[in-house]
Amino acid sequence: MLDHRLQDAKDLLANLYEQVGASGEDIEWLANVGQMLDRQPEEYRQRLKQAMNFLMLAMETKEASDLDFGGVGSNGYVWLRIYGVKQPVYPELGDFTSEETDIILLNLLTAGQREELWKTRQLDFSYQLVTPTGRRRFRASVYLELNHLVLSLRRINPEIRPFQSLGFHRTVARLFSLEYEKRGMVLITGITGSGKSATLDSIIDANNRHANGHIVIIADPLEYIHNSNKCVVRHREIGRDVRSFKDGTVQALRQDPDVIVIGEMRDAETISTGLEAADSGHKVFSTLHTSSAVESIDRILGETPPAEQSRIRERLSSVLSCVVSQKLVSTVDGKLALAKEVMIGTVPVRSAIRNNRTEEIYQIIQQSNNDGMITMEQDLARLCKSGLVTREEAVNNANNKKRFEDLMRYERVAV
């Protein structure tokens, strides 16, 4: 039986659909829907929101990380990603026409957000749900598919994973800590959905608990909100509190920070500003959408204009403390485990960056396990040999499949 909140929304939608008329499958129809919603009593809008809130809470019940809803491609169903597998949840979460989901999603947005959506055809924002048991936060993206709206929703875990559970070597943990290392750049990298934000939040939380200082977080959008503990923690969201990552970083330098967290280094300006912040004596954390340490370095240099590359290479070699490239791999019990590659900015690594010999870095990492470094293939081999993941899953996630197979055949993997 369909939950009463979903059924109530379906009844409301039938009435609202009559008011706005048949879909013309264009932006003008969507804009008319938004104006119609603005004229509705607040009680109606809140009842309609309850359906979306129910779907969000269902994500937690089912331990889903992501929700996909609306548009043509969903076939009317609500899709959840549960332990890495995306699938429709039907009939439990009901089915909706594209027009119904258009109205539900527009009802979540303010008039200003709708204007931004019509202008850019895509909108990123954070969403907070207040329940009797606490607050739930989500990272949302609304976009257009064949003139219908689609929602991609990421659930932010209300509890931060304890830093110790991430399994970093003591040397690496010290590089993350403001107590031991006051400056330098740390990069957390990986593809979308690899848990970068969760790892970064664990590192921020550890500093907030154990070191005195000032942390400025610049994000698009903000996910987890940290309560100030030993550190005062400031949160600035792109579009709401500051215009861009570059502006937020430049402004942070005038705000007496110890730690600057740049949500993502998307372009050459942000990369250059982040490097300058680290070079000026601050501790900088950021993320990149790359799958290995070497790829991360090459990406930074590749974003830089040729005339500037020599200078950026020199600066990067002097400030880069650590790169963690991670993946979430499926375990034999159907859950997820963290696999990671860790590179530390040792003298050989810095020399390789400075002299444009990044192809040497993989071998340096491979031979430096005692210093806390590990390649992705070594960590996957460790997970495989421990029985946590299957060999097939490990091979699928290896950046260098041949090297992984060699490790499984010939080498002992340090744990």
VEXDREN-2710 file (C-alpha; in Angstrom, 1 decimal):
% VEXDREN-2710
k/r/px/py/pz
1/MET/0.0/0.0/0.0
2/LEU/1.3/3.5/-0.9
3/ASP/2.4/5.6/2.0
4/HIS/-0.3/8.2/3.0
5/ARG/2.1/11.1/2.3
6/LEU/2.7/9.9/-1.3
7/GLN/-1.0/9.3/-1.8
8/ASP/-1.9/12.7/-0.4
9/ALA/0.6/14.3/-2.9
10/LYS/-0.9/12.4/-5.8
11/ASP/-4.3/13.7/-4.9
12/LEU/-3.0/17.3/-4.6
13/LEU/-1.1/16.9/-7.9
14/ALA/-4.4/16.0/-9.7
15/ASN/-5.9/19.2/-8.6
16/LEU/-2.9/21.4/-9.3
17/TYR/-2.5/19.8/-12.7
18/GLU/-6.0/21.0/-13.6
19/GLN/-5.1/24.5/-12.7
20/VAL/-2.0/24.8/-14.9
21/GLY/-3.3/22.8/-17.8
22/ALA/-1.7/20.2/-20.1
23/SER/2.1/20.1/-20.4
24/GLY/3.5/21.8/-23.4
25/GLU/6.8/20.2/-22.7
26/ASP/8.7/23.5/-22.7
27/ILE/10.2/25.9/-20.2
28/GLU/7.2/28.2/-20.4
29/TRP/5.0/25.5/-19.0
30/LEU/7.4/24.9/-16.2
31/ALA/7.6/28.6/-15.5
32/ASN/3.8/28.7/-15.3
33/VAL/3.8/25.8/-12.8
34/GLY/6.2/27.8/-10.6
35/GLN/4.0/30.8/-10.7
36/MET/0.9/28.7/-9.9
37/LEU/2.7/27.2/-6.9
38/ASP/3.5/30.7/-5.6
39/ARG/-0.3/31.3/-5.5
40/GLN/-1.1/28.2/-3.5
41/PRO/-1.8/28.2/0.3
42/GLU/1.3/27.4/2.4
43/GLU/-0.5/24.3/3.7
44/TYR/-0.8/22.9/0.2
45/ARG/2.9/23.4/-0.5
46/GLN/3.9/21.9/2.8
47/ARG/1.7/18.8/2.2
48/LEU/3.4/18.4/-1.2
49/LYS/6.8/18.7/0.4
50/GLN/5.9/15.9/2.7
51/ALA/6.0/13.5/-0.2
52/MET/9.5/14.5/-1.1
53/ASN/10.6/14.4/2.6
54/PHE/9.3/10.9/2.8
55/LEU/11.4/9.8/-0.2
56/MET/14.4/11.4/1.5
57/LEU/13.8/9.5/4.7
58/ALA/13.4/6.3/2.7
59/MET/17.0/6.8/1.6
60/GLU/18.2/6.5/5.2
61/THR/15.9/3.6/5.9
62/LYS/17.3/1.7/2.9
63/GLU/20.9/2.9/3.5
64/ALA/20.9/4.6/0.0
65/SER/23.5/7.1/-0.9
66/ASP/21.7/8.7/-3.9
67/LEU/18.2/9.2/-5.2
68/ASP/17.2/9.8/-8.9
69/PHE/13.7/11.1/-9.5
70/GLY/11.8/12.7/-12.4
71/GLY/12.2/13.2/-16.1
72/VAL/11.7/10.7/-18.9
73/GLY/14.5/8.3/-18.1
74/SER/13.3/7.3/-14.7
75/ASN/10.2/5.6/-16.3
76/GLY/8.1/7.1/-13.5
77/TYR/10.0/5.3/-10.7
78/VAL/12.1/6.5/-7.8
79/TRP/15.7/5.1/-8.2
80/LEU/18.0/4.6/-5.2
81/ARG/21.7/3.7/-5.2
82/ILE/22.1/1.2/-2.4
83/TYR/25.7/0.1/-1.7
84/GLY/26.8/1.2/-5.1
85/VAL/23.9/-0.3/-7.1
86/LYS/21.2/2.0/-8.6
87/GLN/17.8/0.4/-8.9
88/PRO/14.1/1.4/-9.0
89/VAL/12.2/0.9/-5.8
90/TYR/8.7/0.0/-6.9
91/PRO/5.9/-0.3/-5.9
92/GLU/6.9/0.7/-2.4
93/LEU/7.8/4.3/-3.4
94/GLY/5.1/4.6/-6.0
95/ASP/5.2/5.9/-9.6
96/PHE/4.9/9.4/-11.0
97/THR/4.4/11.0/-14.4
98/SER/7.0/13.5/-15.6
99/GLU/4.5/16.3/-15.1
100/GLU/3.8/15.2/-11.5
101/THR/7.5/15.2/-10.7
102/ASP/7.9/18.6/-12.4
103/ILE/5.4/20.0/-9.9
104/ILE/7.0/18.2/-6.9
105/LEU/10.5/19.4/-7.7
106/LEU/9.5/23.0/-8.5
107/ASN/7.7/23.1/-5.2
108/LEU/11.1/22.5/-3.5
109/LEU/12.6/25.6/-5.1
110/THR/12.3/29.3/-4.2
111/ALA/11.4/31.8/-6.9
112/GLY/15.1/32.9/-7.0
113/GLN/16.3/29.3/-7.5
114/ARG/13.8/28.8/-10.3
115/GLU/15.1/31.9/-12.1
116/GLU/18.6/30.5/-11.8
117/LEU/17.4/27.2/-13.1
118/TRP/15.8/28.8/-16.2
119/LYS/19.0/30.7/-16.9
120/THR/21.5/27.9/-16.5
121/ARG/19.3/24.8/-17.1
122/GLN/20.8/23.3/-14.0
123/LEU/20.8/24.1/-10.3
124/ASP/23.0/22.9/-7.4
125/PHE/21.8/23.5/-3.8
126/SER/21.8/22.0/-0.3
127/TYR/18.6/20.9/1.4
128/GLN/17.9/20.4/5.1
129/LEU/15.2/18.3/6.5
130/VAL/14.3/18.8/10.2
131/THR/12.8/15.7/11.9
132/PRO/12.0/14.8/15.5
133/THR/15.2/12.8/15.6
134/GLY/17.4/15.5/14.2
135/ARG/18.5/17.3/11.1
136/ARG/19.2/15.6/7.7
137/ARG/21.1/17.3/5.0
138/PHE/21.2/16.5/1.3
139/ARG/23.2/17.7/-1.7
140/ALA/20.8/18.3/-4.6
141/SER/21.1/18.9/-8.3
142/VAL/18.1/19.7/-10.5
143/TYR/18.5/19.7/-14.2
144/LEU/16.5/19.4/-17.5
145/GLU/15.9/16.2/-19.5
146/LEU/13.7/16.7/-22.6
147/ASN/12.1/19.8/-21.0
148/HIS/11.2/17.9/-17.8
149/LEU/12.9/18.3/-14.4
150/VAL/15.2/15.7/-12.8
151/LEU/16.5/15.5/-9.3
152/SER/19.8/13.9/-8.3
153/LEU/20.0/13.8/-4.6
154/ARG/23.0/12.8/-2.4
155/ARG/22.4/11.9/1.2
156/ILE/24.8/13.4/3.7
157/ASN/25.5/11.0/6.5
158/PRO/24.4/12.8/9.8
159/GLU/27.3/11.2/11.6
160/ILE/31.0/11.7/10.6
161/ARG/33.0/8.6/10.1
162/PRO/35.7/8.4/12.9
163/PHE/39.0/9.4/11.4
164/GLN/40.7/6.3/12.9
165/SER/38.4/4.0/10.9
166/LEU/39.9/5.3/7.6
167/GLY/43.1/3.3/8.3
168/PHE/45.7/5.9/7.4
169/HIS/49.4/5.4/8.4
170/ARG/50.5/7.5/11.3
171/THR/52.8/9.5/9.1
172/VAL/49.9/10.4/6.8
173/ALA/47.6/11.2/9.8
174/ARG/50.2/13.7/11.0
175/LEU/50.3/15.4/7.6
176/PHE/46.5/16.0/8.0
177/SER/46.8/17.4/11.5
178/LEU/47.1/21.1/12.3
179/GLU/48.9/20.0/15.5
180/TYR/51.8/18.6/13.6
181/GLU/51.8/20.3/10.2
182/LYS/50.7/24.0/10.0
183/ARG/51.0/24.4/6.2
184/GLY/50.9/22.6/3.0
185/MET/48.3/21.3/0.5
186/VAL/46.4/18.0/0.9
187/LEU/44.3/16.7/-2.0
188/ILE/41.5/14.1/-1.6
189/THR/40.7/12.8/-5.1
190/GLY/38.4/10.3/-6.8
191/ILE/35.5/9.9/-9.1
192/THR/32.0/11.1/-8.2
193/GLY/30.6/9.0/-5.5
194/SER/33.9/7.8/-4.2
195/GLY/33.5/9.3/-0.7
196/LYS/35.8/12.3/-1.1
197/SER/33.6/14.6/0.9
198/ALA/33.1/12.0/3.7
199/THR/36.9/11.6/4.0
200/LEU/37.5/15.3/4.0
201/ASP/34.8/15.8/6.7
202/SER/36.5/13.2/8.9
203/ILE/39.8/15.0/8.6
204/ILE/38.2/18.4/9.4
205/ASP/36.4/16.8/12.4
206/ALA/39.6/15.4/13.7
207/ASN/41.3/18.8/13.5
208/ASN/38.2/20.4/15.1
209/ARG/38.4/18.0/18.0
210/HIS/42.2/18.0/18.7
211/ALA/43.7/21.3/17.4
212/ASN/43.1/25.0/18.2
213/GLY/42.5/27.1/15.2
214/HIS/40.2/28.6/12.6
215/ILE/38.8/26.5/9.7
216/VAL/37.2/28.2/6.7
217/ILE/35.2/25.8/4.5
218/ILE/34.2/26.9/1.0
219/ALA/31.8/24.5/-0.8
220/ASP/29.3/24.2/-3.6
221/PRO/27.0/23.3/-2.0
222/LEU/27.7/22.9/1.7
223/GLU/27.2/19.3/2.9
224/TYR/28.0/18.6/6.5
225/ILE/27.9/21.5/9.0
226/HIS/30.6/21.2/11.7
227/ASN/29.9/22.5/15.2
228/SER/32.9/24.6/16.4
229/ASN/34.8/22.7/19.0
230/LYS/38.5/23.5/19.6
231/CYS/38.4/25.3/16.2
232/VAL/36.0/28.0/15.1
233/VAL/34.6/26.6/11.8
234/ARG/33.1/28.9/9.2
235/HIS/31.0/27.6/6.3
236/ARG/30.6/29.5/3.0
237/GLU/28.5/28.3/0.2
238/ILE/29.1/29.2/-3.4
239/GLY/26.3/31.4/-4.8
240/ARG/24.9/32.2/-1.3
241/ASP/27.8/33.5/0.7
242/VAL/30.5/34.0/-1.9
243/ARG/30.6/34.1/-5.7
244/SER/33.3/31.5/-6.5
245/PHE/36.0/29.2/-5.0
246/LYS/38.6/31.7/-6.0
247/ASP/36.9/34.6/-4.3
248/GLY/36.2/32.6/-1.2
249/THR/39.9/31.6/-1.0
250/VAL/41.2/35.1/-1.5
251/GLN/38.7/36.4/1.1
252/ALA/39.7/33.7/3.5
253/LEU/43.3/34.9/3.5
254/ARG/42.0/38.1/5.1
255/GLN/40.0/36.2/7.8
256/ASP/42.9/34.9/9.9
257/PRO/42.5/31.2/8.9
258/ASP/44.6/28.3/9.9
259/VAL/42.9/25.8/7.6
260/ILE/41.2/26.6/4.3
261/VAL/39.0/23.9/2.7
262/ILE/38.3/24.5/-1.0
263/GLY/35.5/22.1/-2.0
264/GLU/36.9/21.5/-5.4
265/MET/39.7/22.8/-7.6
266/ARG/37.7/23.1/-10.8
267/ASP/39.8/25.6/-12.9
268/ALA/43.2/27.2/-13.3
269/GLU/42.3/30.3/-11.2
270/THR/41.1/28.2/-8.2
271/ILE/44.2/25.9/-8.5
272/SER/46.6/28.9/-8.6
273/THR/44.8/30.6/-5.6
274/GLY/44.9/27.4/-3.6
275/LEU/48.6/27.0/-4.2
276/GLU/49.2/30.6/-3.2
277/ALA/47.3/30.1/0.0
278/ALA/49.4/27.0/0.9
279/ASP/52.5/28.8/-0.1
280/SER/51.7/31.7/2.2
281/GLY/51.8/29.4/5.2
282/HIS/48.3/28.0/5.5
283/LYS/47.0/24.5/5.5
284/VAL/44.8/23.8/2.5
285/PHE/42.6/20.9/1.8
286/SER/40.8/20.4/-1.6
287/THR/39.4/17.7/-3.9
288/LEU/39.9/16.7/-7.6
289/HIS/38.0/14.4/-9.8
290/THR/41.0/12.1/-10.6
291/SER/41.7/8.5/-9.9
292/SER/45.4/8.4/-9.0
293/ALA/48.1/10.6/-7.5
294/VAL/50.0/11.0/-10.7
295/GLU/46.8/11.9/-12.6
296/SER/46.1/14.5/-9.9
297/ILE/49.4/16.2/-10.5
298/ASP/49.1/16.0/-14.3
299/ARG/45.6/17.4/-14.0
300/ILE/46.8/20.5/-12.0
301/LEU/49.6/21.1/-14.5
302/GLY/47.3/20.5/-17.5
303/GLU/44.8/23.1/-16.2
304/THR/47.7/25.7/-16.2
305/PRO/48.5/27.8/-19.2
306/PRO/51.9/26.7/-20.8
307/ALA/53.6/29.9/-19.9
308/GLU/52.7/29.4/-16.2
309/GLN/53.5/25.7/-15.9
310/SER/57.1/26.0/-14.8
311/ARG/56.1/28.4/-12.0
312/ILE/53.1/26.2/-10.9
313/ARG/55.3/23.1/-11.0
314/GLU/57.8/24.7/-8.7
315/ARG/55.1/25.9/-6.3
316/LEU/53.3/22.6/-6.3
317/SER/56.5/20.7/-5.5
318/SER/57.1/22.9/-2.5
319/VAL/53.6/22.9/-1.0
320/LEU/52.1/19.5/-1.8
321/SER/52.0/17.4/1.4
322/CYS/49.8/14.5/0.4
323/VAL/47.5/13.1/-2.2
324/VAL/44.8/10.5/-1.3
325/SER/43.1/8.9/-4.3
326/GLN/40.2/6.7/-3.3
327/LYS/37.5/4.4/-4.5
328/LEU/34.5/2.7/-2.8
329/VAL/34.6/-1.0/-3.8
330/SER/31.8/-3.6/-3.3
331/THR/32.6/-6.2/-0.6
332/VAL/31.6/-9.8/-0.5
333/ASP/28.8/-9.1/1.9
334/GLY/27.3/-6.5/-0.5
335/LYS/28.5/-3.4/1.3
336/LEU/31.3/-1.0/0.4
337/ALA/35.0/-0.7/1.5
338/LEU/37.4/2.1/1.0
339/ALA/40.4/1.5/-1.3
340/LYS/43.0/4.2/-1.5
341/GLU/46.2/5.3/-3.0
342/VAL/48.4/7.6/-0.8
343/MET/51.3/9.7/-2.0
344/ILE/53.4/11.8/0.4
345/GLY/55.4/14.8/-0.7
346/THR/58.8/13.3/0.1
347/VAL/62.0/14.7/-1.4
348/PRO/62.0/12.2/-4.3
349/VAL/58.3/13.0/-5.1
350/ARG/59.0/16.8/-5.0
351/SER/62.0/16.3/-7.2
352/ALA/59.9/14.3/-9.8
353/ILE/57.3/17.1/-9.8
354/ARG/59.8/19.9/-10.1
355/ASN/61.7/18.2/-12.9
356/ASN/58.6/17.2/-14.8
357/ARG/59.2/13.4/-14.3
358/THR/55.8/12.5/-12.9
359/GLU/56.0/9.1/-14.5
360/GLU/58.5/8.1/-11.8
361/ILE/56.1/8.8/-9.0
362/TYR/54.1/5.5/-9.2
363/GLN/57.3/3.5/-8.5
364/ILE/58.3/5.8/-5.7
365/ILE/54.9/5.2/-4.0
366/GLN/55.1/1.5/-4.6
367/GLN/58.5/1.3/-2.9
368/SER/57.6/3.5/0.1
369/ASN/55.1/1.5/2.1
370/ASN/57.1/2.0/5.3
371/ASP/56.7/5.7/4.9
372/GLY/52.9/5.4/4.7
373/MET/52.5/5.4/0.9
374/ILE/50.6/2.8/-1.0
375/THR/49.4/2.4/-4.6
376/MET/45.8/1.7/-5.5
377/GLU/46.8/-1.8/-6.7
378/GLN/48.6/-2.6/-3.5
379/ASP/45.6/-1.6/-1.4
380/LEU/43.2/-3.5/-3.6
381/ALA/45.5/-6.6/-3.4
382/ARG/45.4/-6.2/0.4
383/LEU/41.6/-6.1/0.4
384/CYS/41.5/-9.1/-1.9
385/LYS/43.9/-11.2/0.1
386/SER/42.0/-10.4/3.3
387/GLY/38.9/-11.9/1.8
388/LEU/37.0/-8.6/2.0
389/VAL/36.5/-8.1/-1.8
390/THR/36.5/-10.6/-4.7
391/ARG/39.4/-10.7/-7.1
392/GLU/37.1/-9.7/-10.0
393/GLU/35.9/-6.6/-8.0
394/ALA/39.6/-5.7/-7.3
395/VAL/40.6/-6.0/-10.9
396/ASN/37.7/-3.9/-12.1
397/ASN/38.8/-1.1/-9.8
398/ALA/42.5/-1.3/-10.4
399/ASN/44.0/1.6/-12.4
400/ASN/46.8/-0.7/-13.6
401/LYS/45.3/-4.2/-14.0
402/LYS/48.5/-5.9/-15.0
403/ARG/50.3/-4.5/-12.0
404/PHE/47.5/-5.7/-9.8
405/GLU/47.7/-9.2/-11.2
406/ASP/51.5/-9.2/-10.7
407/LEU/51.0/-8.2/-7.1
408/MET/48.5/-11.1/-6.5
409/ARG/51.0/-13.6/-8.1
410/TYR/54.3/-12.6/-6.8
411/GLU/54.4/-9.9/-4.1
412/ARG/53.5/-9.7/-0.4
413/VAL/51.3/-6.7/0.2
414/ALA/52.0/-4.6/3.3
415/VAL/48.9/-4.2/5.6
END
